[in-house]
Amino acid sequence: MEVAKEVAKEVARREVEGAVLAVREIEGAVQ
């Protein structure tokens, strides 16, 4: 179960990073 928690944390972190990059791309396109 501990391994599953670590994997879930890693996946969530990557999703957050992807969302941040997407927002930056959108902001760049607007400007």
PDB file of N, H, CA, C and O in Angstrom:
ATOM      1  N   MET A   1       0.835  -1.209   0.000  1.00  0.00           N
ATOM      2  CA  MET A   1       0.000   0.000   0.000  1.00  0.00           C
ATOM      3  C   MET A   1       0.869   1.258   0.000  1.00  0.00           C
ATOM      4  O   MET A   1       0.510   2.262  -0.615  1.00  0.00           O
ATOM      5  N   GLU A   2       2.000   1.203   0.684  1.00  0.00           N
ATOM      6  H   GLU A   2       2.292   0.388   1.183  1.00  0.00           H
ATOM      7  CA  GLU A   2       2.875   2.382   0.718  1.00  0.00           C
ATOM      8  C   GLU A   2       3.362   2.740  -0.681  1.00  0.00           C
ATOM      9  O   GLU A   2       3.452   3.914  -1.040  1.00  0.00           O
ATOM     10  N   VAL A   3       3.675   1.712  -1.464  1.00  0.00           N
ATOM     11  H   VAL A   3       3.602   0.758  -1.173  1.00  0.00           H
ATOM     12  CA  VAL A   3       4.148   1.964  -2.834  1.00  0.00           C
ATOM     13  C   VAL A   3       3.056   2.664  -3.634  1.00  0.00           C
ATOM     14  O   VAL A   3       3.339   3.586  -4.398  1.00  0.00           O
ATOM     15  N   ALA A   4       1.815   2.232  -3.463  1.00  0.00           N
ATOM     16  H   ALA A   4       1.584   1.483  -2.843  1.00  0.00           H
ATOM     17  CA  ALA A   4       0.701   2.841  -4.196  1.00  0.00           C
ATOM     18  C   ALA A   4       0.578   4.317  -3.832  1.00  0.00           C
ATOM     19  O   ALA A   4       0.293   5.148  -4.694  1.00  0.00           O
ATOM     20  N   LYS A   5       0.791   4.644  -2.558  1.00  0.00           N
ATOM     21  H   LYS A   5       1.023   3.969  -1.858  1.00  0.00           H
ATOM     22  CA  LYS A   5       0.714   6.048  -2.136  1.00  0.00           C
ATOM     23  C   LYS A   5       1.795   6.870  -2.820  1.00  0.00           C
ATOM     24  O   LYS A   5       1.539   7.980  -3.286  1.00  0.00           O
ATOM     25  N   GLU A   6       3.001   6.323  -2.879  1.00  0.00           N
ATOM     26  H   GLU A   6       3.209   5.421  -2.500  1.00  0.00           H
ATOM     27  CA  GLU A   6       4.113   7.044  -3.517  1.00  0.00           C
ATOM     28  C   GLU A   6       3.827   7.262  -4.997  1.00  0.00           C
ATOM     29  O   GLU A   6       4.080   8.341  -5.532  1.00  0.00           O
ATOM     30  N   VAL A   7       3.300   6.235  -5.656  1.00  0.00           N
ATOM     31  H   VAL A   7       3.094   5.358  -5.221  1.00  0.00           H
ATOM     32  CA  VAL A   7       2.978   6.355  -7.084  1.00  0.00           C
ATOM     33  C   VAL A   7       1.902   7.416  -7.284  1.00  0.00           C
ATOM     34  O   VAL A   7       1.992   8.231  -8.202  1.00  0.00           O
ATOM     35  N   ALA A   8       0.893   7.407  -6.433  1.00  0.00           N
ATOM     36  H   ALA A   8       0.820   6.745  -5.687  1.00  0.00           H
ATOM     37  CA  ALA A   8      -0.192   8.387  -6.555  1.00  0.00           C
ATOM     38  C   ALA A   8       0.349   9.800  -6.380  1.00  0.00           C
ATOM     39  O   ALA A   8      -0.069  10.718  -7.085  1.00  0.00           O
ATOM     40  N   LYS A   9       1.283   9.978  -5.435  1.00  0.00           N
ATOM     41  H   LYS A   9       1.622   9.231  -4.862  1.00  0.00           H
ATOM     42  CA  LYS A   9       1.880  11.304  -5.222  1.00  0.00           C
ATOM     43  C   LYS A   9       2.632  11.756  -6.464  1.00  0.00           C
ATOM     44  O   LYS A   9       2.520  12.909  -6.881  1.00  0.00           O
ATOM     45  N   GLU A  10       3.398  10.847  -7.051  1.00  0.00           N
ATOM     46  H   GLU A  10       3.489   9.911  -6.712  1.00  0.00           H
ATOM     47  CA  GLU A  10       4.193  11.183  -8.243  1.00  0.00           C
ATOM     48  C   GLU A  10       3.277  11.556  -9.402  1.00  0.00           C
ATOM     49  O   GLU A  10       3.532  12.527 -10.114  1.00  0.00           O
ATOM     50  N   VAL A  11       2.213  10.784  -9.590  1.00  0.00           N
ATOM     51  H   VAL A  11       2.006   9.995  -9.011  1.00  0.00           H
ATOM     52  CA  VAL A  11       1.272  11.079 -10.681  1.00  0.00           C
ATOM     53  C   VAL A  11       0.624  12.440 -10.463  1.00  0.00           C
ATOM     54  O   VAL A  11       0.509  13.231 -11.399  1.00  0.00           O
ATOM     55  N   ALA A  12       0.203  12.715  -9.236  1.00  0.00           N
ATOM     56  H   ALA A  12       0.297  12.072  -8.475  1.00  0.00           H
ATOM     57  CA  ALA A  12      -0.440  13.996  -8.944  1.00  0.00           C
ATOM     58  C   ALA A  12       0.527  15.147  -9.191  1.00  0.00           C
ATOM     59  O   ALA A  12       0.137  16.185  -9.726  1.00  0.00           O
ATOM     60  N   ARG A  13       1.793  14.965  -8.801  1.00  0.00           N
ATOM     61  H   ARG A  13       2.110  14.122  -8.366  1.00  0.00           H
ATOM     62  CA  ARG A  13       2.781  16.028  -8.989  1.00  0.00           C
ATOM     63  C   ARG A  13       2.980  16.316 -10.476  1.00  0.00           C
ATOM     64  O   ARG A  13       3.086  17.473 -10.882  1.00  0.00           O
ATOM     65  N   ARG A  14       3.029  15.259 -11.283  1.00  0.00           N
ATOM     66  H   ARG A  14       2.943  14.319 -10.953  1.00  0.00           H
ATOM     67  CA  ARG A  14       3.215  15.459 -12.729  1.00  0.00           C
ATOM     68  C   ARG A  14       2.004  16.142 -13.339  1.00  0.00           C
ATOM     69  O   ARG A  14       2.145  16.965 -14.243  1.00  0.00           O
ATOM     70  N   GLU A  15       0.811  15.807 -12.851  1.00  0.00           N
ATOM     71  H   GLU A  15       0.697  15.138 -12.116  1.00  0.00           H
ATOM     72  CA  GLU A  15      -0.402  16.443 -13.378  1.00  0.00           C
ATOM     73  C   GLU A  15      -0.386  17.930 -13.058  1.00  0.00           C
ATOM     74  O   GLU A  15      -0.763  18.752 -13.894  1.00  0.00           O
ATOM     75  N   VAL A  16       0.051  18.281 -11.846  1.00  0.00           N
ATOM     76  H   VAL A  16       0.358  17.614 -11.167  1.00  0.00           H
ATOM     77  CA  VAL A  16       0.121  19.691 -11.459  1.00  0.00           C
ATOM     78  C   VAL A  16       1.134  20.416 -12.333  1.00  0.00           C
ATOM     79  O   VAL A  16       0.869  21.520 -12.808  1.00  0.00           O
ATOM     80  N   GLU A  17       2.302  19.797 -12.550  1.00  0.00           N
ATOM     81  H   GLU A  17       2.518  18.900 -12.165  1.00  0.00           H
ATOM     82  CA  GLU A  17       3.326  20.430 -13.395  1.00  0.00           C
ATOM     83  C   GLU A  17       2.790  20.634 -14.808  1.00  0.00           C
ATOM     84  O   GLU A  17       3.034  21.673 -15.422  1.00  0.00           O
ATOM     85  N   GLY A  18       2.064  19.648 -15.323  1.00  0.00           N
ATOM     86  H   GLY A  18       1.866  18.804 -14.825  1.00  0.00           H
ATOM     87  CA  GLY A  18       1.498  19.761 -16.664  1.00  0.00           C
ATOM     88  C   GLY A  18       0.488  20.895 -16.738  1.00  0.00           C
ATOM     89  O   GLY A  18       0.440  21.623 -17.729  1.00  0.00           O
ATOM     90  N   ALA A  19      -0.318  21.046 -15.692  1.00  0.00           N
ATOM     91  H   ALA A  19      -0.278  20.454 -14.887  1.00  0.00           H
ATOM     92  CA  ALA A  19      -1.314  22.117 -15.672  1.00  0.00           C
ATOM     93  C   ALA A  19      -0.628  23.476 -15.643  1.00  0.00           C
ATOM     94  O   ALA A  19      -1.064  24.404 -16.323  1.00  0.00           O
ATOM     95  N   VAL A  20       0.436  23.600 -14.864  1.00  0.00           N
ATOM     96  H   VAL A  20       0.790  22.845 -14.311  1.00  0.00           H
ATOM     97  CA  VAL A  20       1.171  24.865 -14.779  1.00  0.00           C
ATOM     98  C   VAL A  20       1.755  25.216 -16.144  1.00  0.00           C
ATOM     99  O   VAL A  20       1.680  26.367 -16.575  1.00  0.00           O
ATOM    100  N   LEU A  21       2.333  24.232 -16.822  1.00  0.00           N
ATOM    101  H   LEU A  21       2.394  23.298 -16.471  1.00  0.00           H
ATOM    102  CA  LEU A  21       2.911  24.487 -18.146  1.00  0.00           C
ATOM    103  C   LEU A  21       1.823  24.907 -19.124  1.00  0.00           C
ATOM    104  O   LEU A  21       2.040  25.804 -19.938  1.00  0.00           O
ATOM    105  N   ALA A  22       0.662  24.276 -19.057  1.00  0.00           N
ATOM    106  H   ALA A  22       0.485  23.547 -18.395  1.00  0.00           H
ATOM    107  CA  ALA A  22      -0.440  24.618 -19.962  1.00  0.00           C
ATOM    108  C   ALA A  22      -0.888  26.055 -19.731  1.00  0.00           C
ATOM    109  O   ALA A  22      -1.138  26.790 -20.686  1.00  0.00           O
ATOM    110  N   VAL A  23      -0.989  26.456 -18.471  1.00  0.00           N
ATOM    111  H   VAL A  23      -0.785  25.859 -17.695  1.00  0.00           H
ATOM    112  CA  VAL A  23      -1.401  27.830 -18.151  1.00  0.00           C
ATOM    113  C   VAL A  23      -0.376  28.816 -18.688  1.00  0.00           C
ATOM    114  O   VAL A  23      -0.746  29.851 -19.242  1.00  0.00           O
ATOM    115  N   ARG A  24       0.905  28.510 -18.532  1.00  0.00           N
ATOM    116  H   ARG A  24       1.206  27.669 -18.082  1.00  0.00           H
ATOM    117  CA  ARG A  24       1.949  29.405 -19.043  1.00  0.00           C
ATOM    118  C   ARG A  24       1.859  29.529 -20.557  1.00  0.00           C
ATOM    119  O   ARG A  24       2.039  30.619 -21.099  1.00  0.00           O
ATOM    120  N   GLU A  25       1.583  28.423 -21.246  1.00  0.00           N
ATOM    121  H   GLU A  25       1.437  27.537 -20.805  1.00  0.00           H
ATOM    122  CA  GLU A  25       1.466  28.467 -22.708  1.00  0.00           C
ATOM    123  C   GLU A  25       0.283  29.341 -23.113  1.00  0.00           C
ATOM    124  O   GLU A  25       0.378  30.122 -24.060  1.00  0.00           O
ATOM    125  N   ILE A  26      -0.827  29.210 -22.397  1.00  0.00           N
ATOM    126  H   ILE A  26      -0.904  28.576 -21.628  1.00  0.00           H
ATOM    127  CA  ILE A  26      -2.019  30.014 -22.707  1.00  0.00           C
ATOM    128  C   ILE A  26      -1.720  31.493 -22.465  1.00  0.00           C
ATOM    129  O   ILE A  26      -2.063  32.342 -23.288  1.00  0.00           O
ATOM    130  N   GLU A  27      -1.083  31.797 -21.339  1.00  0.00           N
ATOM    131  H   GLU A  27      -0.804  31.108 -20.671  1.00  0.00           H
ATOM    132  CA  GLU A  27      -0.741  33.194 -21.046  1.00  0.00           C
ATOM    133  C   GLU A  27       0.183  33.749 -22.119  1.00  0.00           C
ATOM    134  O   GLU A  27       0.030  34.896 -22.539  1.00  0.00           O
ATOM    135  N   GLY A  28       1.133  32.949 -22.562  1.00  0.00           N
ATOM    136  H   GLY A  28       1.257  32.017 -22.221  1.00  0.00           H
ATOM    137  CA  GLY A  28       2.058  33.384 -23.604  1.00  0.00           C
ATOM    138  C   GLY A  28       1.328  33.644 -24.910  1.00  0.00           C
ATOM    139  O   GLY A  28       1.665  34.579 -25.636  1.00  0.00           O
ATOM    140  N   ALA A  29       0.330  32.825 -25.214  1.00  0.00           N
ATOM    141  H   ALA A  29       0.056  32.065 -24.625  1.00  0.00           H
ATOM    142  CA  ALA A  29      -0.424  32.989 -26.459  1.00  0.00           C
ATOM    143  C   ALA A  29      -1.274  34.258 -26.402  1.00  0.00           C
ATOM    144  O   ALA A  29      -1.442  34.945 -27.410  1.00  0.00           O
ATOM    145  N   VAL A  30      -1.807  34.564 -25.220  1.00  0.00           N
ATOM    146  H   VAL A  30      -1.670  34.006 -24.401  1.00  0.00           H
ATOM    147  CA  VAL A  30      -2.646  35.759 -25.060  1.00  0.00           C
ATOM    148  C   VAL A  30      -1.808  37.006 -25.264  1.00  0.00           C
ATOM    149  O   VAL A  30      -2.247  37.960 -25.905  1.00  0.00           O
ATOM    150  N   GLN A  31      -0.599  36.998 -24.716  1.00  0.00           N
ATOM    151  H   GLN A  31      -0.242  36.223 -24.195  1.00  0.00           H
ATOM    152  CA  GLN A  31       0.280  38.159 -24.867  1.00  0.00           C
ATOM    153  C   GLN A  31       0.894  38.107 -26.251  1.00  0.00           C
ATOM    154  O   GLN A  31       1.676  38.987 -26.612  1.00  0.00           O
TER     155      GLN A  31
END
